[in-house]
Amino acid sequence: METAISRQKAYPLWKVVFGMLLCAALISTTGNVIGSRFFWTELDLRRLDKQIAYYQQLVDAEPMEPEHRVNLGYTLLRRSDYARALIQMNAAVEIDKTYMPAYLNAGYVYQAMELWDEALVQFHKVTELAPEDYRGFFNMGVCFMYLEMYNDALDMYHIAKLLRPGASDVAYYTGMNYELMGLPESAVDEYVEALTFNSKYKEAQEAINRLTGAGK
């Protein structure tokens, strides 16, 4: 697969700086591991460590079961142990090269590391193995967005919407994409759509307030 970097267009410096600042302001979690940073209390960390120990026991007992590997890897991701998480995802792929969750969760790890090209490769594989699953296309869109390939991102979000009508996270990230493109009216439309699907979507409401000046 051609890397996204090799396809990037040149952008004026001011657009690059603006985009970086806006991305930083807009990053949020929406049920996926997109641009997320986990913040845990000491109690949370102890619980995570217990889960890691539990899944490690399952892996030791059934080392050729890819599901155990992925569950362990995802829990390591939540612990921000990216290197060990990738080891488990890669092991799951070695066991079963058609096991889609291994690629999906490897993509989440690379997203958390902000390695967008590497994440794209994983999510592209998800779309090949599970073309009916919106998450592969959606997360490809997120990666393209952070690589400033906004039109490619919109294409992926469009497919994701067709596969998962009513997905508030897809509408929200489409809004982010339009905002980064300097199209605030289109962005507001998407944020409103996200709120229509999920009335408690705080980030979407905050984005609407920011762009319309509401609440000032």
ChimeraX attribute file (.defattr): number of C-alpha atoms within 10 A of each C-alpha:
attribute: neighborCount
match mode: 1-to-1
recipient: residues
	/A:1	7
	/A:2	8
	/A:3	12
	/A:4	18
	/A:5	13
	/A:6	8
	/A:7	10
	/A:8	12
	/A:9	9
	/A:10	8
	/A:11	9
	/A:12	7
	/A:13	9
	/A:14	9
	/A:15	14
	/A:16	14
	/A:17	11
	/A:18	12
	/A:19	19
	/A:20	14
	/A:21	12
	/A:22	14
	/A:23	18
	/A:24	11
	/A:25	10
	/A:26	17
	/A:27	15
	/A:28	16
	/A:29	14
	/A:30	16
	/A:31	8
	/A:32	13
	/A:33	21
	/A:34	20
	/A:35	22
	/A:36	18
	/A:37	15
	/A:38	11
	/A:39	11
	/A:40	12
	/A:41	8
	/A:42	9
	/A:43	9
	/A:44	12
	/A:45	14
	/A:46	12
	/A:47	12
	/A:48	17
	/A:49	15
	/A:50	12
	/A:51	16
	/A:52	19
	/A:53	14
	/A:54	15
	/A:55	20
	/A:56	18
	/A:57	14
	/A:58	17
	/A:59	20
	/A:60	13
	/A:61	11
	/A:62	13
	/A:63	16
	/A:64	15
	/A:65	16
	/A:66	24
	/A:67	19
	/A:68	23
	/A:69	28
	/A:70	29
	/A:71	24
	/A:72	24
	/A:73	31
	/A:74	26
	/A:75	18
	/A:76	22
	/A:77	23
	/A:78	20
	/A:79	19
	/A:80	17
	/A:81	14
	/A:82	19
	/A:83	12
	/A:84	15
	/A:85	25
	/A:86	24
	/A:87	14
	/A:88	23
	/A:89	28
	/A:90	20
	/A:91	20
	/A:92	26
	/A:93	19
	/A:94	14
	/A:95	15
	/A:96	14
	/A:97	14
	/A:98	16
	/A:99	18
	/A:100	20
	/A:101	19
	/A:102	29
	/A:103	27
	/A:104	22
	/A:105	25
	/A:106	28
	/A:107	32
	/A:108	27
	/A:109	29
	/A:110	23
	/A:111	23
	/A:112	21
	/A:113	16
	/A:114	16
	/A:115	16
	/A:116	24
	/A:117	21
	/A:118	18
	/A:119	25
	/A:120	25
	/A:121	19
	/A:122	23
	/A:123	26
	/A:124	20
	/A:125	18
	/A:126	28
	/A:127	20
	/A:128	13
	/A:129	17
	/A:130	16
	/A:131	14
	/A:132	16
	/A:133	15
	/A:134	22
	/A:135	22
	/A:136	27
	/A:137	27
	/A:138	28
	/A:139	30
	/A:140	27
	/A:141	30
	/A:142	29
	/A:143	28
	/A:144	25
	/A:145	25
	/A:146	21
	/A:147	19
	/A:148	24
	/A:149	20
	/A:150	20
	/A:151	15
	/A:152	18
	/A:153	25
	/A:154	21
	/A:155	15
	/A:156	23
	/A:157	25
	/A:158	18
	/A:159	17
	/A:160	24
	/A:161	19
	/A:162	12
	/A:163	17
	/A:164	16
	/A:165	13
	/A:166	15
	/A:167	17
	/A:168	24
	/A:169	23
	/A:170	29
	/A:171	27
	/A:172	25
	/A:173	28
	/A:174	30
	/A:175	28
	/A:176	27
	/A:177	29
	/A:178	23
	/A:179	22
	/A:180	24
	/A:181	18
	/A:182	13
	/A:183	13
	/A:184	18
	/A:185	15
	/A:186	17
	/A:187	25
	/A:188	25
	/A:189	17
	/A:190	25
	/A:191	28
	/A:192	22
	/A:193	21
	/A:194	26
	/A:195	21
	/A:196	14
	/A:197	16
	/A:198	15
	/A:199	13
	/A:200	11
	/A:201	18
	/A:202	11
	/A:203	18
	/A:204	27
	/A:205	18
	/A:206	15
	/A:207	22
	/A:208	22
	/A:209	14
	/A:210	13
	/A:211	14
	/A:212	13
	/A:213	9
	/A:214	11
	/A:215	7
	/A:216	6
